């Protein structure tokens, strides 16, 4: 799948979207759409199922502000490998909902309550397929009266840097915004080699210098899934967040690729780098450290996002 087939895929996607309202699930399929709402003092929750382009049923939870909508909404796409939907407690979701943004978090295909197969990342169609899962999620949100269909967006982390641009390029519906944290704007081959050269894949530093790592990357060249065609085609504005101490993705290369696209095609891309943050955007974090302060990250997100969706913060 590439953006060059987007127009033909759009018809198929619209048919999949129609399943949300016409009930085209098979008799043995779980029901599609939204389950009864659960109310709490500080938010509301509702479980939802939708069908992706290939027929796979995905399952997630929509977290809503207590007040009636319609609200802006974001779909969360996490990194690798087998993530499930994020809970309310112990995550940043309350901060999003507290600022008036509904959040849909879901089980990756093949994990939790979602159907399908996880996670053949070297299948060239895999990331575009995950993108169609996101497109289906956005379509499902458009059927909920508490969500404003004109203010739907995507948040992707790590591998989400490959999936979100593909969704934004192929979607036959408007996407108001995209936010990507530590997303590789390089090929999968470059990202994997970089992780090997830094030692991030084993969480043990190799000791190679930045110059040696760059030399080996240049010698190997790009390979595997390439987000560049999707980045060229995506129309939605994008915020990109990077950590200067990221040993999982080649940040310098990713930023350079995004800046070239921004300058050549006049993309609405905003790039923010946190010099002392690692791949997980933990301030001062060591290699592979996932817990710790993410100083300034959410502030940067909300400063960029809220004015775009008509919220004051």
C-alpha positions as CSV (number, residue, x, y, z in Angstrom):
1,X,0.0,0.0,0.0
2,X,1.3,3.5,-0.9
3,X,-0.3,6.9,-1.1
4,X,-0.6,6.4,-4.9
5,X,-3.6,4.1,-4.3
6,X,-5.3,6.4,-1.9
7,X,-8.1,7.3,-4.2
8,X,-9.2,3.7,-4.8
9,X,-8.7,2.8,-1.1
10,X,-10.9,5.8,-0.2
11,X,-13.9,3.9,-1.6
12,X,-13.1,0.8,0.5
13,X,-12.6,2.9,3.6
14,X,-15.9,4.7,3.1
15,X,-17.6,1.2,2.9
16,X,-15.9,0.2,6.1
17,X,-17.1,3.5,7.7
18,X,-20.6,2.7,6.6
19,X,-20.5,-0.6,8.7
20,X,-20.5,1.6,11.8
21,X,-24.0,2.7,11.1
22,X,-25.5,-0.1,8.9
23,X,-24.5,-3.0,11.1
24,X,-22.6,-5.1,8.5
25,X,-20.9,-7.2,11.1
26,X,-21.3,-11.0,10.7
27,X,-23.6,-12.8,13.2
28,X,-20.6,-14.0,15.2
29,X,-18.9,-10.7,15.4
30,X,-18.9,-8.5,18.5
31,X,-21.3,-5.6,18.2
32,X,-19.8,-2.5,16.6
33,X,-20.3,1.1,17.9
34,X,-20.4,2.5,21.4
35,X,-21.4,0.6,24.5
36,X,-23.3,2.2,27.4
37,X,-21.5,5.1,29.1
38,X,-19.9,4.9,32.5
39,X,-19.9,8.2,34.6
40,X,-17.3,9.2,37.1
41,X,-16.8,12.4,39.1
42,X,-14.1,13.8,36.7
43,X,-14.8,12.1,33.4
44,X,-17.0,9.7,31.4
45,X,-15.9,6.4,29.7
46,X,-17.5,4.5,26.9
47,X,-16.2,1.4,25.2
48,X,-16.2,1.2,21.4
49,X,-15.6,-1.3,18.6
50,X,-15.1,-0.6,14.9
51,X,-14.2,-2.5,11.8
52,X,-10.9,-1.7,10.0
53,X,-10.5,-1.9,6.2
54,X,-9.6,-5.6,6.2
55,X,-12.6,-6.6,8.3
56,X,-10.7,-6.8,11.6
57,X,-12.6,-5.5,14.6
58,X,-10.7,-3.2,17.0
59,X,-11.7,-2.4,20.5
60,X,-11.0,0.6,22.7
61,X,-12.2,3.1,25.3
62,X,-13.3,6.7,24.7
63,X,-12.6,9.0,27.7
64,X,-14.8,12.1,27.7
65,X,-15.1,15.3,29.8
66,X,-18.0,15.4,32.2
67,X,-19.7,18.2,30.3
68,X,-21.7,17.5,27.1
69,X,-19.9,18.0,23.8
70,X,-19.2,18.2,21.1
71,X,-15.5,18.1,22.1
72,X,-12.3,17.9,20.1
73,X,-10.9,14.3,20.2
74,X,-7.6,12.5,19.7
75,X,-6.9,8.9,18.9
76,X,-3.8,7.5,20.7
77,X,-1.4,5.2,18.6
78,X,1.4,3.8,20.8
79,X,4.7,2.3,19.8
80,X,5.8,-1.3,19.8
81,X,5.0,-4.0,20.3
82,X,1.9,-5.4,22.1
83,X,0.3,-2.4,23.7
84,X,-3.3,-2.3,25.0
85,X,-5.5,0.7,25.6
86,X,-4.3,3.1,28.3
87,X,-6.3,3.3,31.5
88,X,-7.5,6.5,33.1
89,X,-5.4,6.2,36.2
90,X,-1.6,6.6,36.1
91,X,-1.5,8.1,32.6
92,X,-1.6,11.5,31.0
93,X,-5.2,11.0,29.8
94,X,-6.8,13.0,32.7
95,X,-4.7,16.0,31.6
96,X,-6.0,15.8,28.1
97,X,-9.6,15.3,29.2
98,X,-9.3,18.0,31.9
99,X,-8.4,20.5,29.1
100,X,-11.5,19.5,27.1
101,X,-10.1,17.0,24.7
102,X,-11.7,13.5,24.4
103,X,-9.2,10.6,24.1
104,X,-9.7,7.3,22.3
105,X,-7.2,4.6,23.3
106,X,-7.5,1.1,21.9
107,X,-5.9,-2.3,21.9
108,X,-3.5,-2.9,19.0
109,X,-4.7,-5.4,16.5
110,X,-4.0,-8.9,17.7
111,X,-3.8,-7.7,21.3
112,X,-6.3,-7.5,24.1
113,X,-9.9,-7.4,22.8
114,X,-8.9,-6.4,19.2
115,X,-8.8,-9.0,16.4
116,X,-6.1,-9.4,13.8
117,X,-2.5,-10.4,14.0
118,X,0.3,-8.7,15.8
119,X,3.0,-7.6,14.8
120,X,4.7,-8.4,11.4
121,X,6.6,-5.1,11.2
122,X,8.6,-6.2,8.1
123,X,5.4,-6.9,6.1
124,X,5.4,-3.9,3.8
125,X,1.6,-3.5,4.2
126,X,1.6,-3.7,8.0
127,X,2.0,0.0,8.9
128,X,-0.5,1.1,6.2
129,X,-2.9,-1.5,7.7
130,X,-2.4,0.0,11.2
131,X,-3.1,3.4,9.6
132,X,-6.5,2.0,8.4
133,X,-7.1,1.0,12.0
134,X,-6.7,4.7,12.9
135,X,-8.9,5.8,10.1
136,X,-11.6,3.5,11.3
137,X,-11.2,4.9,14.8
138,X,-11.6,8.5,13.5
139,X,-14.7,7.4,11.6
140,X,-16.1,5.8,14.7
141,X,-15.5,9.0,16.7
142,X,-17.5,10.9,14.0
143,X,-20.6,8.9,14.9
144,X,-20.5,10.0,18.6
145,X,-22.5,13.1,19.4
146,X,-20.0,14.1,22.1
147,X,-17.2,14.5,19.5
148,X,-16.8,17.3,17.0
149,X,-16.0,15.6,13.6
150,X,-14.2,18.8,12.6
151,X,-11.7,18.6,15.4
152,X,-10.5,15.0,15.3
153,X,-6.8,14.3,15.4
154,X,-4.1,11.7,16.0
155,X,-1.4,11.2,18.5
156,X,1.4,8.7,17.8
157,X,4.4,7.7,19.7
158,X,7.6,5.9,18.4
159,X,6.2,3.5,15.7
160,X,3.3,5.9,15.5
161,X,5.7,8.1,13.5
162,X,5.3,5.7,10.7
163,X,1.5,5.0,11.2
164,X,0.1,8.5,11.8
165,X,1.5,10.0,8.6
166,X,0.1,7.0,6.6
167,X,-3.3,7.5,8.1
168,X,-3.2,11.3,7.5
169,X,-2.2,10.7,3.9
170,X,-4.8,8.1,3.1
171,X,-7.8,9.2,5.2
172,X,-10.9,10.2,3.2
173,X,-11.9,12.5,6.0
174,X,-10.5,15.7,7.5
175,X,-7.8,15.3,10.2
176,X,-7.5,18.5,12.3
177,X,-4.1,17.8,13.8
178,X,-1.3,15.2,14.2
179,X,1.1,14.9,17.2
180,X,4.0,12.6,17.1
181,X,6.5,11.8,19.9
182,X,9.8,10.3,19.1
183,X,8.6,9.2,15.7
184,X,11.2,8.0,13.1
185,X,11.0,10.1,9.9
186,X,13.3,7.5,8.3
187,X,13.0,4.0,6.9
188,X,12.5,1.0,9.2
189,X,16.0,-0.3,8.1
190,X,17.7,2.9,9.2
191,X,15.9,2.9,12.5
192,X,16.7,-0.7,13.2
193,X,20.4,-0.3,12.3
194,X,20.6,2.9,14.4
195,X,19.2,1.0,17.4
196,X,21.8,-1.7,16.9
197,X,24.7,0.7,16.5
198,X,23.8,2.7,19.7
199,X,23.0,-0.5,21.6
200,X,19.4,0.6,22.3
201,X,18.0,-2.7,21.0
202,X,19.8,-4.5,23.9
203,X,19.7,-1.5,26.3
204,X,23.6,-1.7,26.5
205,X,25.6,1.2,24.9
206,X,28.1,0.1,22.2
207,X,30.4,3.0,22.7
208,X,30.4,3.9,19.0
209,X,30.9,7.6,18.3
210,X,28.1,9.7,16.6
211,X,30.4,10.0,13.6
212,X,30.9,6.3,13.3
213,X,27.2,5.6,13.6
214,X,26.4,8.2,10.9
215,X,29.0,6.7,8.6
216,X,27.6,3.2,8.9
217,X,24.0,4.5,8.4
218,X,25.1,6.3,5.3
219,X,26.9,3.2,4.0
220,X,23.9,1.0,4.5
221,X,21.3,3.4,3.1
222,X,17.5,3.4,3.5
223,X,15.6,0.1,3.4
224,X,12.2,-1.4,4.3
225,X,9.1,0.6,5.0
226,X,9.6,4.3,4.0
227,X,7.3,7.0,5.5
228,X,8.5,9.6,3.0
229,X,5.7,9.2,0.5
230,X,3.1,9.5,3.2
231,X,4.8,12.5,4.8
232,X,4.7,14.2,1.4
233,X,0.9,13.4,1.0
234,X,-0.3,14.2,4.5
235,X,-2.3,17.5,4.7
236,X,-2.9,17.8,8.4
237,X,-0.7,20.1,10.5
238,X,1.8,18.2,12.6
239,X,3.7,18.7,15.9
240,X,6.9,16.5,16.2
241,X,8.6,16.0,19.6
242,X,12.1,14.6,19.8
243,X,14.6,13.8,22.6
244,X,18.2,14.9,22.0
245,X,19.5,11.8,23.8
246,X,17.3,9.3,21.9
247,X,19.2,6.1,21.1
248,X,16.3,4.4,19.4
249,X,15.7,6.6,16.4
250,X,18.2,8.8,14.5
251,X,16.8,12.1,15.5
252,X,19.2,14.3,13.5
253,X,18.2,12.4,10.3
254,X,14.5,12.5,11.1
255,X,14.6,16.2,11.8
256,X,16.5,16.9,8.6
257,X,14.0,14.9,6.6
258,X,11.0,16.8,8.1
259,X,12.7,20.2,7.6
260,X,13.3,19.4,3.9
261,X,9.7,18.4,3.5
262,X,8.5,21.5,5.4
263,X,10.6,23.8,3.3
264,X,10.0,22.2,-0.1
265,X,6.3,21.5,0.2
266,X,5.3,24.2,2.8
267,X,4.1,21.7,5.3
268,X,2.6,23.0,8.6
269,X,5.2,21.0,10.7
270,X,6.3,22.2,14.1
271,X,9.4,20.5,15.4
272,X,10.3,20.7,19.1
273,X,13.5,19.0,20.5
274,X,14.2,18.4,24.2
275,X,18.0,18.2,24.3
276,X,18.2,16.3,27.6
277,X,15.4,13.8,26.9
278,X,15.7,10.1,25.8
279,X,13.4,8.2,23.5
280,X,10.6,8.1,26.0
281,X,11.0,11.8,26.4
282,X,12.1,11.4,30.0
283,X,14.2,14.4,31.0
284,X,17.7,13.2,31.8
285,X,16.6,9.6,31.3
286,X,19.1,6.8,30.6
287,X,18.9,4.5,27.7
288,X,15.6,2.5,27.7
289,X,14.4,4.4,30.8
290,X,10.6,4.8,30.6
291,X,9.8,6.3,34.0
292,X,10.7,9.8,35.1
293,X,9.9,13.5,34.5
294,X,8.9,14.6,31.1
295,X,9.7,18.2,31.7
296,X,7.8,20.6,29.3
297,X,6.5,17.9,27.0
298,X,2.8,18.2,27.7
299,X,3.1,21.9,28.0
300,X,4.5,22.0,24.4
301,X,1.7,19.7,23.2
302,X,-1.1,21.8,24.7
303,X,0.5,25.2,23.8
304,X,0.5,24.0,20.2
305,X,-2.8,22.1,20.2
306,X,-5.4,24.0,22.2
307,X,-5.5,27.2,20.1
308,X,-5.9,25.0,17.0
309,X,-9.0,23.3,18.4
310,X,-10.6,26.4,19.9
311,X,-9.7,25.7,23.6
312,X,-8.1,28.1,26.0
313,X,-6.5,25.6,28.3
